[in-house]
Amino acid sequence: MALPAAGIATYQTALQFHPDNFEIYLELGKVLEKEQKWDDAIASYQGAIELNPDYSWSHKHLGDILGERGQFDEASVSYRRALQLQPRIF
């Protein structure tokens, strides 16, 4: 099992070679969230959404972290978008 810091570095390196890969941003966001690097995780999820706005799971993960951070209006917007894209996501 990789250490979280190593995981973060691995994804950051991968982004240097594949900056248009939304899945790398999504996975990086998950690792950053586990490490409680909230702002970086939010930015990573937003990067995934910018690259692929039609992938429902990016919106769901962003909604989760925004909700945990008390940003309920923003979380609601993310959840609504996730549900529009994939009605059974929850």
Number of C-alpha atoms within 10 A of each C-alpha: 4 8 7 13 11 11 16 19 12 14 19 16 13 15 17 9 9 12 14 15 15 23 19 22 26 26 19 25 30 21 19 21 18 12 13 12 13 17 15 14 25 22 15 24 28 21 22 26 21 13 15 15 16 15 17 21 21 29 25 23 23 28 26 18 22 20 17 12 12 10 13 15 12 14 22 16 15 23 24 17 21 25 17 13 16 14 11 8 12 8
